[in-house]
Amino acid sequence: MNLMLFDEAFESVRLEGSDPRAQHLRKVLRAEVGTLVFLGFVNGPRARAKVVAVESDGSYKLEVVGTEPAPAALPVTLLIGLPRPHTAKRILFEGASLGVASIHFFEAERSEPSYAQSSLWQTDEWRDRIRLGAEQAFSTYLPQVAIHADLQSAISALHGADTHVALDNYEAGGSLGDVLPDAAASAVIALGAERGWSSYERDVFRKNGWRLAHLGAHVLRAETACVAAVSATATKLGLWTGQTTTEL
């Protein structure tokens, strides 16, 4: 991780030795008194903190010495046919790392019904994945995550973006870069379940005014397609104007 996330802002904090963040300080950073570390507050600023005490029980005390704004979320939303839990974990991590605004899943016609009942969704494990993604990305923003019963329900919940595009290997009207309008400032990008779209789902997209686009001739894994789609969209919409910087 490139920073440690905390739910609430503070000026100082004590981390118990059993806290994974204390273990990261000890085992990975080998932090001692005086060491400066990066941390962040969920959906808030990044911060720099100093280790002011290391206890014999493995606990650490940190004091914040400076803060700065964290990067804003990308105005890009992902809509995905519910995949296998292992794949969903990767998508959650990568989506959070890329900084998308939200990730919506829906029970596609070709999704297995058991996927929604997995421990990933029945516990807070999915939250851990987006948290890890944000920490890896030196970010504090956690994407909103939702699961919808079907495609039409998901589409009805996603409005306000400038453009809506569904990725399709077989019936696309052009590449994603060509289909995205130059003037758009925000987008919703949909990807099918691992077995692809059904004919009915394609009809639903068309009836709702979505356009179909492809990512080239290669068939990609769902998590790879998500990264490629967000990258292509952010580039086309001019969203990646800055680079990683910090004044802390």
C-alpha positions in Angstrom: 0.0 0.0 0.0 1.1 3.6 -0.7 -0.9 5.1 2.1 -2.9 3.9 5.1 -6.6 4.7 5.1 -8.6 5.8 8.1 -12.4 6.3 8.3 -12.3 9.4 10.4 -9.9 12.4 10.5 -7.7 12.9 13.6 -4.6 14.8 14.7 -3.1 11.8 16.5 -3.9 8.1 16.8 -2.8 5.0 18.5 -2.7 1.8 16.5 -2.9 -1.5 18.5 -0.2 -4.0 17.6 -2.9 -6.3 16.1 -4.1 -3.6 13.7 -3.0 -4.5 10.1 -1.7 -0.9 9.7 0.5 -1.3 12.7 1.8 -4.5 11.3 2.5 -2.8 8.0 4.4 -0.1 9.8 6.5 -2.7 11.6 7.0 -5.4 9.0 7.0 -3.5 5.7 8.1 0.1 6.5 10.2 -0.9 9.6 9.0 2.4 11.1 10.5 3.8 14.2 10.2 7.0 16.2 10.6 9.9 13.8 9.6 8.0 10.7 7.2 9.9 8.4 4.4 7.9 6.7 1.6 8.7 4.3 -2.0 8.2 5.4 -5.4 9.3 4.2 -9.0 9.9 5.5 -11.7 8.1 3.5 -13.1 10.5 0.9 -11.1 13.3 2.4 -7.5 14.6 2.4 -4.2 12.8 2.3 -1.9 13.3 5.2 1.7 13.0 6.4 2.1 11.6 9.9 5.1 11.1 12.2 5.7 8.1 14.4 6.0 9.6 17.9 6.0 6.3 19.9 6.5 2.6 19.4 5.4 0.5 22.4 6.7 -2.9 23.4 3.4 -4.5 22.6 3.8 -3.5 18.9 1.4 -0.5 19.0 2.3 2.8 17.3 1.3 6.4 18.0 1.1 8.7 15.1 0.7 12.5 14.8 -0.4 14.3 11.7 2.1 16.9 10.5 0.4 18.0 7.3 -2.5 17.4 4.9 -3.3 18.1 1.3 -6.3 17.4 -1.1 -6.5 14.0 -2.5 -7.2 13.4 -6.2 -10.9 13.6 -7.2 -12.8 10.6 -8.5 -13.0 10.2 -12.2 -16.5 11.0 -13.6 -16.7 7.4 -14.9 -19.1 4.7 -13.7 -18.7 1.0 -14.4 -21.8 -1.2 -14.9 -20.9 -4.9 -15.0 -22.8 -8.2 -15.3 -22.2 -9.9 -12.0 -19.1 -12.1 -12.5 -17.6 -14.9 -10.4 -16.5 -13.6 -6.9 -12.8 -14.0 -7.7 -13.2 -11.8 -10.8 -15.4 -9.3 -8.9 -12.7 -8.9 -6.4 -10.2 -7.9 -9.1 -12.7 -5.5 -10.6 -13.3 -3.8 -7.3 -9.6 -3.5 -6.7 -8.8 -2.2 -10.1 -11.8 0.2 -10.3 -10.8 1.7 -6.9 -7.2 2.0 -8.0 -8.2 3.8 -11.2 -10.5 6.2 -9.2 -13.8 5.5 -10.8 -16.8 7.2 -9.2 -18.9 4.1 -8.8 -19.1 0.4 -9.7 -22.5 -1.1 -10.3 -23.1 -4.8 -10.7 -26.3 -6.4 -11.9 -27.6 -10.0 -12.2 -27.2 -10.6 -15.9 -29.1 -13.3 -17.8 -25.9 -15.2 -18.1 -24.7 -14.7 -14.5 -24.9 -17.6 -12.1 -27.5 -16.8 -9.4 -25.1 -18.1 -6.7 -22.7 -15.3 -7.4 -24.7 -12.8 -5.5 -24.9 -15.1 -2.4 -21.1 -15.5 -2.1 -19.3 -14.3 1.0 -17.8 -11.5 -1.0 -21.2 -9.8 -1.0 -22.7 -11.2 2.2 -19.9 -9.8 4.3 -17.8 -6.7 4.1 -15.1 -8.4 2.0 -16.0 -6.2 -1.0 -15.3 -3.1 1.1 -11.9 -4.5 1.8 -11.2 -4.8 -1.9 -12.0 -1.2 -2.8 -10.1 0.0 0.3 -7.0 -1.9 -0.8 -7.3 -0.5 -4.3 -7.5 3.1 -3.0 -4.5 2.5 -0.7 -2.5 1.1 -3.5 -3.3 4.1 -5.7 -2.3 6.7 -3.1 -5.9 7.8 -3.0 -8.6 8.3 -0.4 -11.7 8.0 -2.6 -13.8 4.8 -2.2 -16.1 4.2 -5.2 -19.8 3.7 -4.5 -20.8 0.0 -5.0 -24.2 -1.4 -5.7 -25.9 -4.6 -7.0 -29.1 -4.5 -9.0 -31.5 -7.3 -9.7 -31.4 -6.9 -13.5 -30.1 -4.7 -16.3 -33.1 -2.4 -16.6 -33.1 -1.7 -12.9 -29.4 -0.8 -13.1 -29.9 1.4 -16.2 -32.8 3.2 -14.4 -30.5 4.0 -11.5 -27.7 5.4 -13.7 -28.6 8.8 -15.1 -26.9 12.1 -15.4 -23.8 11.1 -17.3 -23.1 12.7 -20.7 -22.7 9.3 -22.5 -23.6 5.7 -22.0 -21.7 2.9 -23.8 -22.0 -0.9 -23.6 -18.9 -2.9 -24.7 -19.7 -5.6 -27.1 -17.3 -7.8 -29.1 -19.8 -8.7 -31.8 -22.4 -6.0 -32.5 -20.5 -2.8 -31.8 -20.8 0.2 -34.0 -17.2 1.1 -33.6 -14.3 1.2 -31.2 -14.8 2.8 -27.8 -12.6 5.7 -28.7 -14.6 6.4 -31.8 -18.0 6.0 -30.2 -17.3 8.3 -27.2 -18.3 11.9 -28.1 -15.6 14.5 -27.9 -17.7 16.9 -25.9 -18.6 14.4 -23.1 -17.3 15.1 -19.6 -18.7 12.0 -17.9 -19.5 8.4 -18.9 -21.1 5.1 -17.9 -19.4 2.1 -19.4 -21.1 -1.3 -19.3 -19.4 -4.7 -19.6 -21.3 -8.0 -19.8 -21.1 -11.0 -17.6 -18.2 -13.4 -18.4 -20.4 -15.3 -20.9 -21.4 -12.0 -22.6 -24.6 -10.2 -23.4 -27.9 -11.9 -24.3 -29.9 -10.7 -27.2 -32.5 -9.3 -24.8 -29.8 -7.3 -23.0 -28.6 -5.8 -26.2 -32.1 -4.8 -27.0 -32.5 -3.2 -23.6 -29.4 -1.1 -24.2 -30.6 0.1 -27.6 -34.0 0.9 -26.3 -32.5 3.1 -23.6 -30.3 5.0 -26.0 -27.0 3.3 -25.2 -24.4 2.8 -27.9 -22.4 -0.4 -28.4 -18.6 -0.2 -28.8 -15.6 -2.6 -28.8 -12.1 -2.7 -27.4 -10.4 -4.3 -30.4 -10.2 -7.8 -31.8 -8.9 -9.5 -28.7 -11.3 -11.1 -26.2 -10.4 -9.8 -22.8 -11.0 -11.0 -19.3 -13.5 -8.9 -17.5 -11.0 -7.3 -15.2 -8.7 -6.5 -18.1 -11.5 -5.0 -20.1 -12.5 -2.8 -17.1 -8.9 -1.3 -16.9 -8.8 -0.9 -20.7 -12.2 0.7 -20.9 -11.5 3.2 -18.0 -8.1 4.1 -19.5 -9.6 4.7 -23.0 -12.5 6.7 -21.6 -10.3 8.9 -19.4 -8.0 9.6 -22.2 -10.7 10.4 -24.7 -12.5 12.6 -22.3 -9.3 14.4 -21.2 -9.6 13.4 -17.6 -6.0 12.5 -17.1 -4.4 15.9 -17.1 -2.3 15.6 -14.0 0.2 13.1 -12.6 1.0 11.8 -9.1 2.3 14.7 -7.0 2.5 15.5 -3.3 3.6 18.6 -1.3 3.7 16.7 2.0 
